[in-house]
């Protein structure tokens, strides 16, 4: 369970989207610190809820951006977003229904890995489109 750090190579070149990604990293790191501090259930639940809400907000923003630049793989990218949204909801539901079976470290590792791979591989594919570096 390693702490995430924002790096310049994670930038898609759109300030609002980069700020969203930075906020998601911050939320994950907050979860990391809560785990280390042995935080109470309510504090962890608040971060999980914010992660769920903010991720949905971010996905909507990102998909509108890809739509506006006629990104050709939008449907596939949207499907990746929907898959993660479902998994986040499932993790949150598990936490609410059976908090003792919720493994915060497993969740953190899953989401931090997903976020890094998604930003560095999947989001970088739309970067040239939003920056106007390809003909749409």
Steps between C-alpha positions, in 0.01 A plus 500: 500500500723778367406865508408646161678805365388719211760520227512724195483200266146444631378828349256482210556868431155615612514682832152400619561131428848509652355665810236225518772236483700680769192513722444126454862437596450719807189304599683171464786632710252617761368145514858376537561730797168407659603136486837577660331704773245228573218741417144436600243349266323831440816673374579218260138497382513872425809459281348201319183698434697798371710272278183353353336840440812672370589215267154519342534879467845464344390231255217720379738793446757284322243335272357840399852613418565193287166551328584863421822402322344201320719248676447178299533258796249677725267199521777269621629764743148555635469126558819505710349781704175309548688189613692696761187681617332163557800369692516814715132466578552133593792584731296779662202269545721235658640762737151614598349152538797305636769743619699222666545328164616818326875491444614859467847396383362282219266780396780757503732277298227423248395862450849649496614241244189562291545877512866489400446258214190684383661844498838394363367265233135563420472875559822568312334361189254792490762762586598578137132544412423748777821689428409525131803300389298270271235572242162404645 
